[in-house]
Amino acid sequence: MSRSSTNTPSNTLLLRRQLAELTKKPVEGFSAGLVDESNLYEWEVMIIGPPDTLYEGGFFKARLSFPPEFPLQPPKMKFITPMWHPNIYADGSVCISILHAPGEDQYGYEDAGERWMPVHTVESILLSVISLLSSEKPNLDSPANVDAAKEVRTEFDAYKKKVRRLVRRSAEEIYD
């Protein structure tokens, strides 16, 4: 069964509307568009490193992949640009509450109200990711990247140096 046969008109309409809104009224800090014009379920995102943070000056490419059940289920977000952050897996997958499936957290770290809700939009997701990158002290309670979390706890200067190196590299690659 092809993916398009599971698409419902309402979710493609919703994704089209959100894309049009972001194109018409861009939000500071990121840009978003389709990877391929024929597929509304794969978005390309560019997040600009937030000012006055370790990530300032960086340009971070990511993908948003929407499931056929969107908006009842959240999209997945994965950075293509290498990242070093306790809440971003080594493969680039983003681990934030609003991208976790709705309902209770089986591990008890998150409140159901912090998790995915169909009212979330691409804009609210990306603003949450920008907020994540802006946080001076990342959430270390349930890290996605244990090594980065350990470095934040024990060698913060080394952590900052590694992030700044990635930021410089991301800025250079944008112009290559």
Secondary structure as a PSIPRED ss2 file (coil, helix, strand):
# PSIPRED VFORMAT (PSIPRED V4.0)

   1 M C   1.000  0.000  0.000
   2 S C   1.000  0.000  0.000
   3 R H   0.000  1.000  0.000
   4 S H   0.000  1.000  0.000
   5 S H   0.000  1.000  0.000
   6 T H   0.000  1.000  0.000
   7 N C   1.000  0.000  0.000
   8 T C   1.000  0.000  0.000
   9 P H   0.000  1.000  0.000
  10 S H   0.000  1.000  0.000
  11 N H   0.000  1.000  0.000
  12 T H   0.000  1.000  0.000
  13 L H   0.000  1.000  0.000
  14 L H   0.000  1.000  0.000
  15 L H   0.000  1.000  0.000
  16 R H   0.000  1.000  0.000
  17 R H   0.000  1.000  0.000
  18 Q H   0.000  1.000  0.000
  19 L H   0.000  1.000  0.000
  20 A H   0.000  1.000  0.000
  21 E H   0.000  1.000  0.000
  22 L H   0.000  1.000  0.000
  23 T H   0.000  1.000  0.000
  24 K H   0.000  1.000  0.000
  25 K C   1.000  0.000  0.000
  26 P C   1.000  0.000  0.000
  27 V C   1.000  0.000  0.000
  28 E C   1.000  0.000  0.000
  29 G C   1.000  0.000  0.000
  30 F E   0.000  0.000  1.000
  31 S E   0.000  0.000  1.000
  32 A E   0.000  0.000  1.000
  33 G E   0.000  0.000  1.000
  34 L E   0.000  0.000  1.000
  35 V E   0.000  0.000  1.000
  36 D E   0.000  0.000  1.000
  37 E C   1.000  0.000  0.000
  38 S C   1.000  0.000  0.000
  39 N E   0.000  0.000  1.000
  40 L E   0.000  0.000  1.000
  41 Y E   0.000  0.000  1.000
  42 E E   0.000  0.000  1.000
  43 W E   0.000  0.000  1.000
  44 E E   0.000  0.000  1.000
  45 V E   0.000  0.000  1.000
  46 M E   0.000  0.000  1.000
  47 I E   0.000  0.000  1.000
  48 I E   0.000  0.000  1.000
  49 G C   1.000  0.000  0.000
  50 P C   1.000  0.000  0.000
  51 P C   1.000  0.000  0.000
  52 D C   1.000  0.000  0.000
  53 T C   1.000  0.000  0.000
  54 L C   1.000  0.000  0.000
  55 Y C   1.000  0.000  0.000
  56 E C   1.000  0.000  0.000
  57 G C   1.000  0.000  0.000
  58 G C   1.000  0.000  0.000
  59 F E   0.000  0.000  1.000
  60 F E   0.000  0.000  1.000
  61 K E   0.000  0.000  1.000
  62 A E   0.000  0.000  1.000
  63 R E   0.000  0.000  1.000
  64 L E   0.000  0.000  1.000
  65 S E   0.000  0.000  1.000
  66 F C   1.000  0.000  0.000
  67 P C   1.000  0.000  0.000
  68 P C   1.000  0.000  0.000
  69 E C   1.000  0.000  0.000
  70 F C   1.000  0.000  0.000
  71 P C   1.000  0.000  0.000
  72 L C   1.000  0.000  0.000
  73 Q C   1.000  0.000  0.000
  74 P C   1.000  0.000  0.000
  75 P C   1.000  0.000  0.000
  76 K E   0.000  0.000  1.000
  77 M E   0.000  0.000  1.000
  78 K E   0.000  0.000  1.000
  79 F E   0.000  0.000  1.000
  80 I C   1.000  0.000  0.000
  81 T C   1.000  0.000  0.000
  82 P C   1.000  0.000  0.000
  83 M C   1.000  0.000  0.000
  84 W C   1.000  0.000  0.000
  85 H E   0.000  0.000  1.000
  86 P C   1.000  0.000  0.000
  87 N C   1.000  0.000  0.000
  88 I E   0.000  0.000  1.000
  89 Y C   1.000  0.000  0.000
  90 A C   1.000  0.000  0.000
  91 D C   1.000  0.000  0.000
  92 G C   1.000  0.000  0.000
  93 S E   0.000  0.000  1.000
  94 V E   0.000  0.000  1.000
  95 C C   1.000  0.000  0.000
  96 I C   1.000  0.000  0.000
  97 S H   0.000  1.000  0.000
  98 I H   0.000  1.000  0.000
  99 L H   0.000  1.000  0.000
 100 H C   1.000  0.000  0.000
 101 A C   1.000  0.000  0.000
 102 P C   1.000  0.000  0.000
 103 G C   1.000  0.000  0.000
 104 E C   1.000  0.000  0.000
 105 D C   1.000  0.000  0.000
 106 Q C   1.000  0.000  0.000
 107 Y C   1.000  0.000  0.000
 108 G C   1.000  0.000  0.000
 109 Y C   1.000  0.000  0.000
 110 E C   1.000  0.000  0.000
 111 D C   1.000  0.000  0.000
 112 A H   0.000  1.000  0.000
 113 G H   0.000  1.000  0.000
 114 E H   0.000  1.000  0.000
 115 R C   1.000  0.000  0.000
 116 W C   1.000  0.000  0.000
 117 M C   1.000  0.000  0.000
 118 P C   1.000  0.000  0.000
 119 V C   1.000  0.000  0.000
 120 H C   1.000  0.000  0.000
 121 T C   1.000  0.000  0.000
 122 V H   0.000  1.000  0.000
 123 E H   0.000  1.000  0.000
 124 S H   0.000  1.000  0.000
 125 I H   0.000  1.000  0.000
 126 L H   0.000  1.000  0.000
 127 L H   0.000  1.000  0.000
 128 S H   0.000  1.000  0.000
 129 V H   0.000  1.000  0.000
 130 I H   0.000  1.000  0.000
 131 S H   0.000  1.000  0.000
 132 L H   0.000  1.000  0.000
 133 L H   0.000  1.000  0.000
 134 S H   0.000  1.000  0.000
 135 S C   1.000  0.000  0.000
 136 E C   1.000  0.000  0.000
 137 K C   1.000  0.000  0.000
 138 P C   1.000  0.000  0.000
 139 N C   1.000  0.000  0.000
 140 L C   1.000  0.000  0.000
 141 D C   1.000  0.000  0.000
 142 S C   1.000  0.000  0.000
 143 P C   1.000  0.000  0.000
 144 A C   1.000  0.000  0.000
 145 N C   1.000  0.000  0.000
 146 V H   0.000  1.000  0.000
 147 D H   0.000  1.000  0.000
 148 A H   0.000  1.000  0.000
 149 A H   0.000  1.000  0.000
 150 K H   0.000  1.000  0.000
 151 E H   0.000  1.000  0.000
 152 V H   0.000  1.000  0.000
 153 R H   0.000  1.000  0.000
 154 T H   0.000  1.000  0.000
 155 E C   1.000  0.000  0.000
 156 F H   0.000  1.000  0.000
 157 D H   0.000  1.000  0.000
 158 A H   0.000  1.000  0.000
 159 Y H   0.000  1.000  0.000
 160 K H   0.000  1.000  0.000
 161 K H   0.000  1.000  0.000
 162 K H   0.000  1.000  0.000
 163 V H   0.000  1.000  0.000
 164 R H   0.000  1.000  0.000
 165 R H   0.000  1.000  0.000
 166 L H   0.000  1.000  0.000
 167 V H   0.000  1.000  0.000
 168 R H   0.000  1.000  0.000
 169 R H   0.000  1.000  0.000
 170 S H   0.000  1.000  0.000
 171 A H   0.000  1.000  0.000
 172 E H   0.000  1.000  0.000
 173 E H   0.000  1.000  0.000
 174 I H   0.000  1.000  0.000
 175 Y C   1.000  0.000  0.000
 176 D C   1.000  0.000  0.000
